């Protein structure tokens, strides 16, 4: 059907035999403690909720090396430990490289094996998985890009698709030249993702950077927001404590007792009154085989009658070395897609409702 993206399970027009209905996932994120933006912890909870519900097999979480201006921050191993305990699953963690790519083809032969800890994790996860793996990119593209450039053949056969949460979706070059934050982290790495021989599901954060200030939902941007008290009170006590430990910027080792302790109602009320900006939810659901209806129901992609609020459309795209994209619709594309909001009025409330129903799965 023209205008409908292929789910990773159907990439390149065929359905591979699967031993399990679960989609293998590798989650690459800029998840830090103390946090830079709480959206990463909300995203982590969503990814775990899908794994807990049996829709995905979470193979690992790869966390960016903290930016140079973030010396007080560290990869948040505590959040992963908390979510592992809440969900009763055992997910490993890797740390990304601190070295920016010097060009879109730079595989960094000059760095130590320690600095490629995260790159090696990516390659190992793909090699060991019996099924092709979906990769989420929520921060820098660096480690995934280097891994893909090191072994493009592996990505061609074992990467089911990359959900790239970065960039601006404007087709006007002047607007596209205003680079989004995740692109600025490593422009060469962002450009390199579009070179890889696997499907790329591009999820521009905004259609135009100006929309960030205006907080306007646009067709080719994933951004939406919700008030945190629309969701927090409906979550289990341990999940509320997971968020409380993050909101409070705790860096001690008391994470287990905090998780199982009494809720800090004053803290949760304080942060519940704040808006939370989100971007990545649609990609998590799509990778697991779902879409969202215009009334906020999580629905299997295969249900053609669903009045969905977003889709992925086939495109042709070029990204230059400076991180600026040029793209156009191309119904014949089999491996490049763009996120498209089909109903800009329904998108924000629908995604909020879908996220709420997803997170209330957590025990």
C-alpha positions in Angstrom: 0.0 0.0 0.0 1.6 3.3 -1.1 2.5 5.7 1.7 2.7 2.9 4.3 6.2 2.1 5.7 7.4 -1.4 6.0 7.8 -2.6 9.5 11.3 -3.9 10.2 10.0 -7.4 10.2 9.0 -6.9 6.6 12.1 -5.0 5.5 13.0 -5.5 1.8 9.7 -7.0 1.1 9.9 -10.4 2.8 9.0 -11.7 6.2 11.9 -13.7 7.8 11.2 -16.8 9.7 11.1 -15.9 13.4 11.7 -18.2 16.4 10.0 -15.7 18.7 7.4 -13.0 18.1 9.5 -10.6 20.2 11.4 -7.9 18.3 15.1 -7.8 19.5 16.0 -4.2 20.5 19.2 -2.3 21.3 18.5 1.0 23.0 21.1 3.8 22.5 20.4 6.8 24.6 21.9 9.9 26.4 20.6 8.7 29.8 22.6 10.4 32.5 22.5 10.9 36.3 21.9 13.7 37.2 19.6 13.9 34.2 20.0 16.5 31.4 16.3 16.0 30.4 13.9 13.7 32.1 12.5 12.5 28.8 15.3 9.9 28.6 14.0 8.3 31.8 10.4 8.3 30.5 11.7 6.7 27.3 13.6 4.0 29.2 10.4 3.1 31.1 8.5 2.8 27.8 11.2 0.5 26.4 11.1 -1.7 29.5 7.3 -1.7 29.4 7.4 -3.2 25.9 9.9 -5.8 27.0 8.0 -6.6 30.2 4.8 -7.1 28.1 6.6 -9.6 25.9 6.5 -7.5 22.7 10.3 -6.9 22.5 13.5 -8.6 23.7 15.6 -5.8 25.1 19.2 -6.9 24.3 21.0 -4.0 25.9 21.1 -0.3 26.7 24.0 1.7 25.3 24.5 5.1 27.0 26.4 8.0 25.4 29.6 9.2 26.9 28.7 12.5 28.7 29.3 15.6 26.7 32.4 17.7 27.7 30.3 20.3 29.4 28.7 17.6 31.6 31.5 16.5 33.9 29.2 16.1 36.9 27.1 13.6 34.9 27.6 9.9 34.4 25.9 7.1 32.4 22.8 6.2 34.5 23.5 2.6 35.5 21.2 3.1 38.5 18.1 3.7 36.3 18.8 0.5 34.4 19.3 -1.4 37.7 16.0 0.0 39.0 14.1 -1.0 35.8 15.7 -4.4 35.8 14.4 -5.0 39.3 10.9 -3.6 38.6 10.4 -5.7 35.5 12.3 -8.8 36.6 14.5 -8.9 33.5 18.2 -8.6 33.1 19.5 -6.0 30.6 23.2 -5.2 30.2 24.6 -1.7 29.8 27.4 -0.3 27.6 29.1 3.1 27.5 29.8 5.1 24.3 33.0 6.6 23.0 34.0 10.1 23.9 35.7 10.7 20.5 33.7 12.5 17.8 34.0 11.1 14.3 36.4 13.1 12.1 34.5 12.3 9.0 31.5 10.2 8.1 33.8 7.3 7.3 36.0 7.5 10.4 36.1 4.2 12.3 38.6 5.5 14.8 41.5 3.0 14.5 43.5 5.5 16.6 41.5 5.0 19.8 41.8 2.3 22.5 39.6 -0.7 22.8 38.3 0.8 26.1 37.0 3.8 24.2 35.2 1.5 21.8 33.4 -0.4 24.5 30.0 0.7 23.2 30.9 0.1 19.6 31.9 -3.4 20.4 28.7 -3.9 22.3 26.7 -3.0 19.2 28.6 -5.5 17.0 28.4 -8.2 19.6 24.6 -7.8 20.0 24.0 -8.0 16.3 26.3 -11.0 15.8 24.9 -13.0 18.7 21.2 -12.4 18.0 19.5 -15.1 16.0 17.1 -12.5 14.6 17.8 -9.1 13.0 17.9 -6.4 15.7 16.2 -3.0 15.8 18.3 -0.1 17.1 16.9 3.0 18.7 19.1 6.1 18.6 18.0 8.8 21.1 21.1 10.9 21.5 24.4 10.9 19.6 24.6 8.6 16.5 28.3 8.1 17.1 28.6 4.5 18.4 26.0 3.1 16.0 27.6 4.9 13.0 31.1 3.7 13.8 29.9 0.1 14.3 28.0 0.3 11.0 31.0 1.6 9.1 33.3 -1.1 10.7 31.0 -3.9 9.6 28.5 -2.8 7.0 27.8 -6.4 6.0 26.7 -7.2 9.5 24.3 -4.3 9.4 22.9 -5.4 6.0 22.0 -8.8 7.4 21.4 -8.4 11.2 20.1 -4.8 11.6 16.3 -4.9 11.1 16.2 -1.1 11.2 17.5 2.0 12.9 15.0 4.4 14.5 16.9 7.7 14.3 15.5 10.3 16.7 17.4 13.4 15.5 17.2 16.3 13.0 14.6 18.5 11.6 12.0 17.4 9.0 11.8 20.6 6.9 12.2 20.1 3.2 13.3 23.7 2.8 17.1 23.7 3.0 17.3 27.0 4.8 15.1 25.6 7.6 16.9 22.2 7.5 20.3 23.9 8.0 19.3 24.9 11.6 20.7 21.8 13.3 18.9 20.0 16.1 20.7 19.2 19.3 21.3 15.5 18.7 22.8 16.3 15.3 25.1 18.8 16.8 26.5 16.2 19.1 28.3 14.6 16.1 27.4 15.8 12.7 29.6 13.3 10.9 28.0 10.4 12.8 24.5 11.6 12.0 25.3 11.8 8.3 26.9 8.4 8.4 23.7 6.7 9.6 22.1 7.5 6.2 24.9 5.6 4.5 24.3 2.3 6.3 22.9 -0.7 4.3 19.9 -1.2 6.6 16.4 0.4 6.9 16.5 3.8 8.5 13.3 5.1 10.1 14.0 8.8 10.4 12.2 10.5 13.3 12.9 14.3 13.0 12.5 15.9 16.5 10.9 19.0 14.9 9.8 20.0 11.4 11.3 23.4 12.2 13.5 24.3 15.1 11.3 27.3 15.7 8.5 24.9 16.6 10.4 24.0 19.7 9.8 27.5 21.1 6.3 27.6 19.8 5.6 24.0 21.0 3.5 23.4 17.9 2.9 19.8 16.6 3.8 19.6 12.9 3.6 16.9 10.3 7.2 16.0 10.0 8.3 16.2 13.7 7.8 13.8 16.5 7.6 16.3 19.3 4.6 16.3 21.7 4.2 17.1 25.4 2.1 16.2 28.4 1.6 17.3 32.0 3.4 14.8 34.2 0.5 14.6 36.7 -1.6 13.2 33.9 0.5 10.0 34.2 2.5 9.7 37.4 -0.5 9.0 39.8 -1.6 6.1 37.7 1.8 4.3 37.8 2.8 1.7 40.4 4.5 2.8 43.6 7.9 1.5 42.5 7.6 3.1 39.1 6.7 6.4 40.8 9.7 6.0 43.0 11.9 5.3 39.9 10.9 8.7 38.6 11.2 10.4 42.0 14.8 9.2 42.4 15.5 10.8 39.0 13.6 14.0 39.7 15.4 14.4 43.0 18.8 14.1 41.2 19.9 11.6 43.8 23.4 10.2 43.1 23.9 8.1 46.3 23.8 4.3 46.4 20.4 4.1 48.2 18.5 3.4 44.9 17.2 0.0 46.1 15.7 1.3 49.4 14.3 4.4 47.7 12.7 2.2 45.0 10.9 0.1 47.6 10.3 2.8 50.1 7.5 5.3 50.8 6.7 7.7 47.9 7.9 11.3 48.2 4.4 12.8 47.6 5.7 16.4 47.8 8.4 15.7 45.2 6.0 13.9 42.8 3.4 16.7 43.2 6.1 19.3 42.4 7.2 17.7 39.3 3.8 16.4 38.3 2.8 20.1 37.7 5.5 20.4 35.0 5.2 19.6 31.3 7.3 16.9 29.8 8.4 17.1 26.2 8.6 13.8 24.3 9.8 12.7 20.9 10.5 8.9 20.6 7.3 7.1 21.7 6.0 6.4 18.2 9.2 4.7 17.1 9.2 2.3 20.2 5.7 1.2 19.4 6.3 0.9 15.6 9.3 -1.3 16.2 7.3 -3.6 18.3 4.6 -3.9 15.6 2.1 -1.3 16.8 0.7 2.1 15.8 -1.6 4.5 17.7 -5.1 5.3 16.8 -6.5 8.8 16.8 -8.2 8.2 20.1 -5.0 6.9 21.7 -5.3 3.2 21.5 -2.2 1.1 20.8 -3.1 -1.0 17.8 -1.3 -3.7 15.7 0.1 -2.2 12.5 -1.6 -4.9 10.4 -5.0 -3.5 11.3 -5.6 -1.4 8.2 -8.9 0.0 9.4 -7.3 1.8 12.3 -7.5 5.6 12.0 -3.8 6.0 12.9 -2.3 9.2 14.1 1.1 8.7 12.6 2.8 6.5 10.0 6.2 6.1 8.3 6.4 7.1 4.7 9.0 5.9 2.1 11.5 8.6 1.1 14.8 9.3 -0.6 17.1 11.3 1.5 20.6 12.8 1.4 22.6 14.1 4.4 25.7 16.2 3.7 28.8 16.2 5.9 27.5 19.2 7.9 24.4 17.3 9.0 21.9 19.1 6.7 19.3 16.8 5.1 17.5 17.0 1.8 14.6 14.6 1.2 11.6 13.9 -0.9 8.8 11.3 -1.0 9.6 8.2 -2.9 7.0 5.4 -3.0 9.6 3.0 -4.4 11.9 3.3 -1.4 12.3 0.1 0.6 14.8 1.2 3.3 14.4 4.9 4.1 11.3 6.3 5.8 10.2 9.4 7.6 7.8 9.8 10.5 4.6 11.6 9.5 1.9 12.9 11.8 -1.4 12.3 10.1 -3.5 14.3 12.4 -1.7 17.2 14.1 -4.7 18.0 16.4 -5.1 14.4 17.6 -1.4 13.5 17.8 -0.5 15.0 21.2 -3.5 13.7 23.2 -3.3 10.3 21.4 0.4 9.8 22.1 -0.1 10.8 25.8 -2.9 8.3 26.2 -0.9 5.6 24.4 2.1 6.3 26.6 0.0 6.1 29.8 -1.5 2.8 28.8 2.0 1.5 28.0 3.5 2.5 31.3 0.6 1.3 33.4 1.7 -2.2 32.3 4.7 -2.0 34.6 4.3 -3.8 37.9 
